[in-house]
Amino acid sequence: MPPKKPAAAPLPFHESVMHQVRSIPRGEVRSYAQVALYAGRPGGARGVGRELKLLPGTRTQVPWWRVIRSDGTLAPLVAHEQARRLRLEGVTVAERGQVFRVALKDREDG
């Protein structure tokens, strides 16, 4: 009997978060909690926020602006830039800085 191949090691949290964020389609958003869940760390929303905060400003290829709070509000320190980028993608952002729930999709919804 041939030896069993070792199971593939799970991706480090950082890599999983970046993969999940890159997979959010243009014009859609996910909550920090959803990204954490899909990255394999349920309850890790704050960890997702920390990972995204470490990105190199506006020059990054990771669409950080597509990740919002579960209540639909934007990240407080970058809300203006986040709203601008989301609006460019066709996401409706209220003047008070909240994304309408229709844009916050669950993975099962498509």
Helices and strands as residue ranges (DSSP letters): H 13-22, E 30-31, H 32-38, H 45-53, G 57-59, G 64-66, E 67-68, G 76-78, H 79-88, G 101-103, G 107-109
